[in-house]
Amino acid sequence: MSQHEDISKVYDLIVIGGGINGAGIAVDAAGRGLKVALLESVDFASGTSSRSSKLVHGGLRYLEYYDFRLVRESLSERERVMKKARHIVWPLRFVMPVVKQSRPAWIVRIGLFFYDHLAPRVTLQGTETVRLSKKTNRMGFREHYDKAFIYSDCWVDDARLVVANLQGAEAEGADILARTPFKNAERDGDNWLVTALDQDSGRTLKLRANVIVNAAGPWAVPIAQSVPGVTTDYSAKLVRGSHIIVPSLYDGDNATMLQIGDGRIVVTMPYENDYTLVGTTDENHPGDPRRVEITDQEQDYLLAAANKFFTRQITADDIHWTYSGVRPLFEEGKSRDDNPTTVTRDYSFKIDQGADGKGAPFLTVLGGKLTTYRRLADHVIEKLKPFLPPDIGPAHTGTSILPGADIGSEGPFAYAETLKLVFPWLPDTLRIRLARTYGSRVEKMLAGVEKLEDLGTVFGGNMTRREVDYLIENEWAASVEDVLWRRTKCGLRFSEDETKALSDYIEKARALTAPKEAAS
Ligand SMILES: Cc1cc2nc3c(=O)[nH]c(=O)nc-3n(C[C@H](O)[C@H](O)[C@H](O)COP(=O)(O)OP(=O)(O)OC[C@H]3O[C@@H](n4cnc5c(N)ncnc54)[C@H](O)[C@@H]3O)c2cc1C
């Protein structure tokens, strides 16, 4: 890790924000030979990028709002992102029952026809029409529902997609700095002088760059507004989406798309083996983007949605975990109306070059989806080309794969089978979890280990000391939240005491490595 290096060089690009967009821009730029630094104030993916609905999807409902550009781009990205990150992105079949009081079946079918054909589809299956009454246990649905469509999208481990991109960027020479908030910047001659704070050491960093890319998601507008000489003719308000995690609502590995009476959509999908994820809501969030929590009202809304459709009925007591995220809704004629549900999920950029229009550029990223992060990054670099060295390398992210994704074309479950040969002593649940969390990196994590006991203390669930050490040494993990809720979701199976013990261990382990890092 280059966390404590003394940085005195001039970067081509400094990226603010270690969410999916910042990470995607960093790997794209570094892979083209640019000198890149990325600043993240807390932990990578600690903003919206660990709080999404976990879909790499075309966005079926955006067709209703005629967002054809966005839907086409998103659809074409599904298989590309799946190839790039096979270990953490895989196909998901969605069951969408026809609801009498909602959109007519023929309209939904036409929408799905477009969904299947707007962009090339190679491996993902097309739409089929089914009768739930002919399926085992009606696929978990209540008897009110019979006709249904089944179509394809993809599942993604959002926070791990961020880390994989950052590992890729670091491998290409980028300086990736966690817990290092951007503080301010000023134009100095032809470039920027940036001040950031290394929170681990308490040191103030001064960095020089030709271009700043502000990819701070919900924080992007306040950051742009705080930089002297940057004009912001746009503002943002935040919209919150919440999810609940409950014991599995149905058998099977399909997701569902539920048309709620108010015209909105709720999705459910299998989550971490024993659970179902239900989301999302769309509520204005006037507060701090770091303090995002589900309200009782949102909880009731999601419970009612699930109970309306599934035989297995649930109450608030069944909620095992919740999480919420915010998306910034930009106000500059981009939104069609004030309704957070119908506002576009498309992205755009603002470039500021100071009052005379000739200063060092400050590019702010507005909006976006996980699904389109790679295209967004590509567009950012294209847009910045006039300000970048002329010998910049070609676009590469459309074909390159991310660290951990070299697991063969059959996906993580088939890869987990092959791991049986290498690590026959690994219990099945642990082997499968490691394969779909780390992909081929699991072989690095377990190199030299010959028996289960050598993995060390079990902190909780099936998380061992070996895995925790790997996360600290290789994935910038520095706190119990990083380990249990972003790099993994093992927090679902940890008790309070286990969490405390792990937290103490991480603190000690980091204290031991800190002097070594400072000396390097
Ligand atoms: C509820 C919900 C569900 C969603 N579901 C999906 C989905 O299923 N599929 C999909 O494609 N998209 C989905 N999206 C959209 C997607 O999650 C977001 O577009 C994406 O995560 C935004 O990434 P980002 O990098 O722009 O922002 P973020 O992930 O928020 O990253 C910004 C980063 O900037 C950092 N930061 C803030 N201030 C500073 C500073 N001063 N210095 C340094 N760093 C700073 C933050 O800590 C944060 O890590 C969803 C969004 C929401 C809200």
PDBQT file of the ligand as one rigid body, heavy atoms in Angstrom, charges set to zero:
ROOT
HETATM    1  C1  LIG A 601     -30.921   3.165  -2.741  1.00  0.00    +0.000 C 
HETATM    2  C2  LIG A 601     -30.091   3.103  -3.983  1.00  0.00    +0.000 A 
HETATM    3  C3  LIG A 601     -30.080   1.934  -4.743  1.00  0.00    +0.000 A 
HETATM    4  C4  LIG A 601     -29.313   1.868  -5.899  1.00  0.00    +0.000 A 
HETATM    5  N1  LIG A 601     -29.293   0.706  -6.604  1.00  0.00    +0.000 NA
HETATM    6  C5  LIG A 601     -28.566   0.620  -7.734  1.00  0.00    +0.000 A 
HETATM    7  C6  LIG A 601     -28.510  -0.593  -8.452  1.00  0.00    +0.000 A 
HETATM    8  O1  LIG A 601     -29.076  -1.610  -8.057  1.00  0.00    +0.000 OA
HETATM    9  N2  LIG A 601     -27.785  -0.617  -9.592  1.00  0.00    +0.000 N 
HETATM   10  C7  LIG A 601     -27.121   0.476 -10.052  1.00  0.00    +0.000 A 
HETATM   11  O2  LIG A 601     -26.529   0.385 -11.122  1.00  0.00    +0.000 OA
HETATM   12  N3  LIG A 601     -27.119   1.638  -9.364  1.00  0.00    +0.000 NA
HETATM   13  C8  LIG A 601     -27.810   1.731  -8.216  1.00  0.00    +0.000 A 
HETATM   14  N4  LIG A 601     -27.822   2.893  -7.496  1.00  0.00    +0.000 N 
HETATM   15  C9  LIG A 601     -26.971   3.987  -7.918  1.00  0.00    +0.000 C 
HETATM   16  C10 LIG A 601     -25.524   3.746  -7.477  1.00  0.00    +0.000 C 
HETATM   17  O3  LIG A 601     -25.481   3.109  -6.231  1.00  0.00    +0.000 OA
HETATM   18  C11 LIG A 601     -24.792   5.077  -7.398  1.00  0.00    +0.000 C 
HETATM   19  O4  LIG A 601     -24.922   5.729  -8.634  1.00  0.00    +0.000 OA
HETATM   20  C12 LIG A 601     -23.305   4.901  -7.157  1.00  0.00    +0.000 C 
HETATM   21  O5  LIG A 601     -23.052   4.065  -6.060  1.00  0.00    +0.000 OA
HETATM   22  C13 LIG A 601     -22.693   6.274  -6.930  1.00  0.00    +0.000 C 
HETATM   23  O6  LIG A 601     -21.319   6.112  -6.793  1.00  0.00    +0.000 OA
HETATM   24  P1  LIG A 601     -20.392   7.370  -6.557  1.00  0.00    +0.000 P 
HETATM   25  O7  LIG A 601     -18.999   6.888  -6.666  1.00  0.00    +0.000 OA
HETATM   26  O8  LIG A 601     -20.801   8.477  -7.460  1.00  0.00    +0.000 OA
HETATM   27  O9  LIG A 601     -20.764   7.879  -5.086  1.00  0.00    +0.000 OA
HETATM   28  P2  LIG A 601     -20.415   7.234  -3.665  1.00  0.00    +0.000 P 
HETATM   29  O10 LIG A 601     -20.426   5.772  -3.689  1.00  0.00    +0.000 OA
HETATM   30  O11 LIG A 601     -21.288   7.891  -2.661  1.00  0.00    +0.000 OA
HETATM   31  O12 LIG A 601     -18.909   7.664  -3.438  1.00  0.00    +0.000 OA
HETATM   32  C14 LIG A 601     -18.534   8.972  -3.086  1.00  0.00    +0.000 C 
HETATM   33  C15 LIG A 601     -17.365   8.845  -2.133  1.00  0.00    +0.000 C 
HETATM   34  O13 LIG A 601     -16.819  10.147  -1.895  1.00  0.00    +0.000 OA
HETATM   35  C16 LIG A 601     -16.304  10.129  -0.584  1.00  0.00    +0.000 C 
HETATM   36  N5  LIG A 601     -16.081  11.501  -0.117  1.00  0.00    +0.000 N 
HETATM   37  C17 LIG A 601     -16.987  12.394   0.348  1.00  0.00    +0.000 A 
HETATM   38  N6  LIG A 601     -16.365  13.539   0.706  1.00  0.00    +0.000 NA
HETATM   39  C18 LIG A 601     -15.042  13.365   0.445  1.00  0.00    +0.000 A 
HETATM   40  C19 LIG A 601     -13.880  14.173   0.622  1.00  0.00    +0.000 A 
HETATM   41  N7  LIG A 601     -13.939  15.409   1.147  1.00  0.00    +0.000 N 
HETATM   42  N8  LIG A 601     -12.668  13.671   0.273  1.00  0.00    +0.000 NA
HETATM   43  C20 LIG A 601     -12.559  12.418  -0.239  1.00  0.00    +0.000 A 
HETATM   44  N9  LIG A 601     -13.632  11.609  -0.419  1.00  0.00    +0.000 NA
HETATM   45  C21 LIG A 601     -14.858  12.074  -0.085  1.00  0.00    +0.000 A 
HETATM   46  C22 LIG A 601     -17.372   9.391   0.206  1.00  0.00    +0.000 C 
HETATM   47  O14 LIG A 601     -16.877   8.905   1.439  1.00  0.00    +0.000 OA
HETATM   48  C23 LIG A 601     -17.752   8.292  -0.769  1.00  0.00    +0.000 C 
HETATM   49  O15 LIG A 601     -17.040   7.094  -0.527  1.00  0.00    +0.000 OA
HETATM   50  C24 LIG A 601     -28.560   2.992  -6.320  1.00  0.00    +0.000 A 
HETATM   51  C25 LIG A 601     -28.569   4.167  -5.559  1.00  0.00    +0.000 A 
HETATM   52  C26 LIG A 601     -29.316   4.218  -4.392  1.00  0.00    +0.000 A 
HETATM   53  C27 LIG A 601     -29.305   5.460  -3.566  1.00  0.00    +0.000 C 
ENDROOT
TORSDOF 0
